[in-house]
């Protein structure tokens, strides 16, 4: 059984942090004295937490509202969903507040949904508070061994500055009646595009799914994948990306509208697949197609898959800015979002279908049972390895070079 919250000590927290990293000693960020959780709960009561989070999904918005109700009832903390369209705008706001001299406790953002280059920017620019994940009782359940991206965000160490919330991995889906043998890598995708010209496409970068597709192609075709884990340099970029552009030069003439135009986003491609105009849709949620089948927007014959040798995967997180007004409340919310109850509901297709960050084997049997469910039509039957994201500093150069080469029309 888990240690009672009120009994957590610094020793417990350090041991949990060490176990999470697979090391006898905790990482440096976990070796400072952590506040006792009961004190955090007491300080949080009565606070309002302004949670800046993407609001582009009705399901996700409803999930956050459910979490708000649970947190208010159990802890007396009010969670306000500040709806944003791009986390980069939140980064800019916190940066502006720092430039204006706002100190700890004087900010407008208490918690932000974030990952990738936005986290890298906040970490680099000193826009985050002290490490806090070692203080969260539920962090001990996180699968940091099987899901190493819970500790490394786009190859940038999290150092306890953001708490994992959910998993994501590049996934494709199609109607099995139209595509009985889906491609298992980008080379097979090119062969399929040549067989059925005009029936394949991907979103135009910098749309997230489009950028992810070119990262997938880059990882498959580069001869120096190790360089992608290091910060970007112009010299490395030219060498490492050369095979990518060769591949895309061959692929684009076979795409929808001859690769001269690209759909705006993954939602547009999903609709084009539903209409029969395209064969393959792209998503970063392995449960996306199953959600669409349940909503009767896709046929039950839709299947999802990931390339056999792996696809790009990552973790999304919540982080606390350096000047949060309700830091204790934000920590309490982050801990709740890691709870088995919250993670099980989030993983349920009926509510969101976002894969858990937890190691289910660590959970008590009753809480583990909440995750058990028979596979639904449209879910990935065989999960492939998650390939690590390139270092966050590669994203902007990749998007700029793609636009220079292919985005002029």
KEVO-197892 format. One record per residue (C-alpha): residue number from 1; residue in one letter; chain; x, y, z. Coordinates in steps of 0.2 Angstrom, whole numbers, plus 5000, padded with zeros to 4 digits. Layout:
<pts>
pos  code  unit  u  v  w
NUM  A  A  X  Y  Z
...
</pts>
This chain:
<pts>
pos  code  unit  u  v  w
1  X  A  5000  5000  5000
2  X  A  5006  5018  4997
3  X  A  5013  5028  5011
4  X  A  5000  5039  5019
5  X  A  5002  5057  5013
6  X  A  5004  5064  5031
7  X  A  5018  5052  5034
8  X  A  5029  5057  5020
9  X  A  5046  5062  5025
10  X  A  5061  5069  5016
11  X  A  5069  5052  5016
12  X  A  5053  5044  5008
13  X  A  5054  5057  4995
14  X  A  5072  5055  4991
15  X  A  5070  5036  4990
16  X  A  5056  5038  4979
17  X  A  5065  5049  4967
18  X  A  5080  5037  4967
19  X  A  5069  5023  4963
20  X  A  5060  5033  4949
21  X  A  5077  5036  4941
22  X  A  5083  5018  4943
23  X  A  5098  5024  4954
24  X  A  5103  5021  4972
25  X  A  5105  5040  4973
26  X  A  5092  5052  4968
27  X  A  5096  5065  4955
28  X  A  5104  5082  4960
29  X  A  5087  5091  4959
30  X  A  5080  5079  4971
31  X  A  5093  5080  4984
32  X  A  5087  5096  4993
33  X  A  5075  5096  5007
34  X  A  5057  5093  5001
35  X  A  5042  5102  5010
36  X  A  5031  5090  5020
37  X  A  5016  5086  5009
38  X  A  5003  5090  5023
39  X  A  5010  5108  5024
40  X  A  5008  5110  5005
41  X  A  4990  5104  5007
42  X  A  4987  5116  5021
43  X  A  4995  5131  5011
44  X  A  4985  5126  4996
45  X  A  4968  5127  5003
46  X  A  4958  5142  4998
47  X  A  4970  5146  4983
48  X  A  4964  5148  4965
49  X  A  4975  5140  4953
50  X  A  4976  5148  4935
51  X  A  4979  5133  4924
52  X  A  4984  5139  4907
53  X  A  4980  5125  4895
54  X  A  4976  5122  4877
55  X  A  4957  5122  4874
56  X  A  4955  5115  4857
57  X  A  4946  5099  4862
58  X  A  4929  5098  4870
59  X  A  4934  5081  4878
60  X  A  4950  5089  4886
61  X  A  4941  5104  4892
62  X  A  4927  5093  4900
63  X  A  4941  5082  4908
64  X  A  4949  5098  4916
65  X  A  4932  5103  4922
66  X  A  4930  5086  4930
67  X  A  4947  5088  4938
68  X  A  4942  5105  4945
69  X  A  4927  5098  4953
70  X  A  4937  5084  4961
71  X  A  4950  5096  4968
72  X  A  4938  5108  4975
73  X  A  4928  5095  4984
74  X  A  4943  5086  4991
75  X  A  4956  5100  4994
76  X  A  4947  5117  4994
77  X  A  4957  5123  4979
78  X  A  4949  5131  4965
79  X  A  4955  5127  4947
80  X  A  4952  5140  4934
81  X  A  4956  5134  4916
82  X  A  4963  5148  4906
83  X  A  4960  5143  4889
84  X  A  4974  5146  4877
85  X  A  4977  5141  4858
86  X  A  4996  5140  4860
87  X  A  5008  5137  4875
88  X  A  5021  5148  4866
89  X  A  5009  5163  4870
90  X  A  5010  5158  4889
91  X  A  5029  5157  4888
92  X  A  5029  5175  4880
93  X  A  5018  5181  4894
94  X  A  5029  5174  4908
95  X  A  5044  5181  4900
96  X  A  5036  5198  4899
97  X  A  5032  5198  4917
98  X  A  5050  5193  4921
99  X  A  5056  5208  4911
100  X  A  5044  5219  4920
101  X  A  5052  5214  4936
102  X  A  5038  5203  4943
103  X  A  5044  5193  4957
104  X  A  5039  5176  4965
105  X  A  5020  5177  4969
106  X  A  5017  5191  4957
107  X  A  5013  5181  4941
108  X  A  4997  5178  4932
109  X  A  5001  5159  4928
110  X  A  5001  5146  4941
111  X  A  5002  5131  4930
112  X  A  5005  5128  4912
113  X  A  5002  5113  4900
114  X  A  5018  5112  4891
115  X  A  5032  5102  4883
116  X  A  5046  5102  4869
117  X  A  5053  5119  4864
118  X  A  5042  5129  4875
119  X  A  5048  5120  4891
120  X  A  5066  5121  4884
121  X  A  5063  5140  4882
122  X  A  5056  5142  4900
123  X  A  5070  5132  4907
124  X  A  5084  5141  4898
125  X  A  5077  5158  4902
126  X  A  5074  5155  4921
127  X  A  5055  5156  4919
128  X  A  5052  5141  4930
129  X  A  5052  5140  4949
130  X  A  5062  5127  4960
131  X  A  5061  5109  4956
132  X  A  5044  5102  4963
133  X  A  5041  5084  4956
134  X  A  5051  5076  4971
135  X  A  5038  5083  4982
136  X  A  5023  5075  4974
137  X  A  5017  5059  4983
138  X  A  5010  5052  4966
139  X  A  5026  5054  4957
140  X  A  5032  5037  4964
141  X  A  5020  5029  4952
142  X  A  5027  5037  4936
143  X  A  5035  5024  4924
144  X  A  5052  5033  4922
145  X  A  5061  5017  4917
146  X  A  5049  5011  4904
147  X  A  5044  5029  4898
148  X  A  5060  5038  4899
149  X  A  5053  5054  4891
150  X  A  5045  5057  4908
151  X  A  5062  5063  4913
152  X  A  5068  5070  4896
153  X  A  5057  5082  4886
154  X  A  5063  5083  4868
155  X  A  5081  5077  4874
156  X  A  5081  5091  4888
157  X  A  5082  5085  4906
158  X  A  5066  5090  4915
159  X  A  5076  5091  4932
160  X  A  5060  5091  4942
161  X  A  5054  5107  4934
162  X  A  5039  5099  4926
163  X  A  5027  5085  4931
164  X  A  5022  5072  4918
165  X  A  5004  5071  4913
166  X  A  5001  5060  4898
167  X  A  5010  5050  4884
168  X  A  5009  5053  4865
169  X  A  5016  5044  4850
170  X  A  5015  5046  4832
171  X  A  5001  5035  4825
172  X  A  4993  5032  4809
173  X  A  4975  5026  4805
174  X  A  4966  5021  4789
175  X  A  4950  5011  4784
176  X  A  4956  4993  4783
177  X  A  4944  4990  4768
178  X  A  4953  5003  4758
179  X  A  4971  5000  4765
180  X  A  4972  4981  4770
181  X  A  4992  4982  4771
182  X  A  4997  4998  4779
183  X  A  5015  5004  4777
184  X  A  5027  5000  4791
185  X  A  5040  5014  4788
186  X  A  5043  5030  4777
187  X  A  5050  5020  4763
188  X  A  5035  5009  4762
189  X  A  5024  5025  4763
190  X  A  5034  5032  4748
191  X  A  5030  5016  4738
192  X  A  5012  5017  4742
193  X  A  5011  5035  4737
194  X  A  5019  5030  4720
195  X  A  5005  5017  4718
196  X  A  4991  5028  4723
197  X  A  4997  5046  4719
198  X  A  4987  5060  4727
199  X  A  4980  5049  4741
200  X  A  4993  5053  4754
201  X  A  4998  5069  4763
202  X  A  5003  5077  4779
203  X  A  5000  5093  4788
204  X  A  5010  5108  4783
205  X  A  5023  5113  4796
206  X  A  5024  5122  4808
207  X  A  5007  5112  4812
208  X  A  5013  5101  4825
209  X  A  5008  5084  4816
210  X  A  5017  5090  4800
211  X  A  5033  5094  4810
212  X  A  5032  5077  4819
213  X  A  5031  5069  4802
214  X  A  5046  5077  4795
215  X  A  5055  5072  4812
216  X  A  5050  5054  4809
217  X  A  5057  5054  4792
218  X  A  5073  5062  4798
219  X  A  5075  5049  4811
220  X  A  5073  5035  4799
221  X  A  5084  5042  4785
222  X  A  5098  5051  4794
223  X  A  5115  5042  4796
224  X  A  5119  5051  4812
225  X  A  5104  5050  4824
226  X  A  5115  5053  4839
227  X  A  5118  5071  4833
228  X  A  5099  5074  4835
229  X  A  5100  5072  4854
230  X  A  5113  5086  4855
231  X  A  5109  5105  4853
232  X  A  5107  5111  4835
233  X  A  5122  5118  4826
234  X  A  5121  5124  4808
235  X  A  5136  5112  4803
236  X  A  5127  5097  4811
237  X  A  5110  5102  4803
238  X  A  5117  5102  4785
239  X  A  5125  5085  4787
240  X  A  5111  5077  4797
241  X  A  5096  5083  4787
242  X  A  5103  5080  4769
243  X  A  5095  5063  4768
244  X  A  5078  5070  4774
245  X  A  5077  5082  4760
246  X  A  5081  5069  4747
247  X  A  5067  5058  4754
248  X  A  5054  5073  4754
249  X  A  5060  5078  4736
250  X  A  5055  5060  4731
251  X  A  5039  5059  4741
252  X  A  5031  5076  4738
253  X  A  5027  5074  4719
254  X  A  5017  5059  4724
255  X  A  5006  5068  4737
256  X  A  4989  5076  4737
257  X  A  4990  5090  4724
258  X  A  5007  5085  4719
259  X  A  5015  5091  4736
260  X  A  5012  5109  4731
261  X  A  4999  5112  4744
262  X  A  4997  5103  4761
263  X  A  4982  5101  4773
264  X  A  4982  5114  4787
265  X  A  4982  5102  4801
266  X  A  4978  5084  4807
267  X  A  4960  5087  4809
268  X  A  4958  5092  4790
269  X  A  4967  5076  4785
270  X  A  4956  5066  4797
271  X  A  4941  5073  4788
272  X  A  4948  5070  4771
273  X  A  4951  5052  4776
274  X  A  4933  5051  4782
275  X  A  4927  5058  4765
276  X  A  4938  5045  4755
277  X  A  4949  5058  4748
278  X  A  4965  5053  4757
279  X  A  4970  5035  4763
280  X  A  4980  5038  4779
281  X  A  4977  5050  4794
282  X  A  4990  5055  4806
283  X  A  4988  5058  4825
284  X  A  4999  5059  4841
285  X  A  4986  5050  4852
286  X  A  4986  5031  4849
287  X  A  4968  5031  4854
288  X  A  4962  5044  4842
289  X  A  4954  5033  4829
290  X  A  4945  5023  4843
291  X  A  4938  5040  4849
292  X  A  4932  5044  4832
293  X  A  4924  5027  4830
294  X  A  4914  5029  4846
295  X  A  4908  5046  4840
296  X  A  4903  5038  4824
297  X  A  4914  5049  4814
298  X  A  4924  5035  4807
299  X  A  4919  5017  4802
300  X  A  4922  5002  4814
301  X  A  4934  4995  4800
302  X  A  4947  5009  4804
303  X  A  4963  5002  4811
304  X  A  4978  5011  4819
305  X  A  4996  5007  4818
306  X  A  5014  5013  4822
307  X  A  5029  5009  4811
308  X  A  5036  4993  4815
309  X  A  5053  4999  4821
310  X  A  5046  5014  4831
311  X  A  5038  5031  4829
312  X  A  5042  5048  4837
313  X  A  5035  5048  4855
314  X  A  5035  5060  4870
315  X  A  5027  5065  4886
316  X  A  5017  5081  4889
317  X  A  5019  5089  4906
318  X  A  5013  5103  4918
319  X  A  5025  5116  4925
320  X  A  5025  5130  4938
321  X  A  5032  5147  4933
322  X  A  5044  5156  4944
323  X  A  5031  5169  4949
324  X  A  5016  5158  4952
325  X  A  5004  5166  4965
326  X  A  4997  5149  4970
327  X  A  5012  5138  4970
328  X  A  5006  5126  4983
329  X  A  4989  5125  4974
330  X  A  4998  5121  4958
331  X  A  5008  5107  4966
332  X  A  4992  5100  4973
333  X  A  4984  5100  4956
334  X  A  5000  5092  4948
335  X  A  4999  5078  4961
336  X  A  4980  5075  4958
337  X  A  4983  5074  4939
338  X  A  4996  5060  4943
339  X  A  4984  5051  4954
340  X  A  4978  5034  4948
341  X  A  4960  5040  4948
342  X  A  4964  5055  4937
343  X  A  4976  5045  4926
344  X  A  4963  5031  4923
345  X  A  4949  5043  4919
346  X  A  4961  5052  4906
347  X  A  4966  5035  4898
348  X  A  4947  5030  4896
349  X  A  4942  5034  4878
350  X  A  4925  5039  4885
351  X  A  4933  5054  4893
352  X  A  4949  5058  4884
353  X  A  4959  5042  4879
354  X  A  4976  5050  4883
355  X  A  4989  5036  4888
356  X  A  4995  5036  4906
357  X  A  5012  5040  4912
358  X  A  5011  5028  4926
359  X  A  5018  5011  4929
360  X  A  5002  5001  4932
361  X  A  5013  4987  4940
362  X  A  5016  4999  4955
363  X  A  4998  5002  4958
364  X  A  4988  4994  4972
365  X  A  4977  4980  4963
366  X  A  4961  4990  4965
367  X  A  4968  5006  4957
368  X  A  4976  4995  4943
369  X  A  4959  4988  4939
370  X  A  4952  5005  4934
371  X  A  4964  5004  4919
372  X  A  4959  4987  4913
373  X  A  4948  4987  4898
374  X  A  4946  4976  4882
375  X  A  4954  4984  4867
376  X  A  4941  4994  4857
377  X  A  4940  4995  4838
378  X  A  4953  5007  4831
379  X  A  4965  5006  4845
380  X  A  4983  5001  4841
381  X  A  4985  4982  4843
382  X  A  5004  4981  4844
383  X  A  5013  4996  4851
384  X  A  5029  5000  4843
385  X  A  5045  5008  4852
386  X  A  5044  5026  4855
387  X  A  5058  5035  4847
388  X  A  5065  5050  4856
389  X  A  5062  5067  4850
390  X  A  5076  5077  4843
391  X  A  5083  5090  4854
392  X  A  5070  5105  4856
393  X  A  5083  5117  4847
394  X  A  5081  5107  4831
395  X  A  5062  5111  4829
396  X  A  5063  5129  4823
397  X  A  5078  5126  4810
398  X  A  5068  5111  4803
399  X  A  5052  5121  4801
400  X  A  5061  5135  4793
401  X  A  5071  5125  4781
402  X  A  5055  5115  4776
403  X  A  5046  5131  4773
404  X  A  5061  5138  4762
405  X  A  5061  5122  4752
406  X  A  5043  5118  4750
407  X  A  5032  5132  4757
408  X  A  5033  5145  4744
409  X  A  5018  5140  4734
</pts>
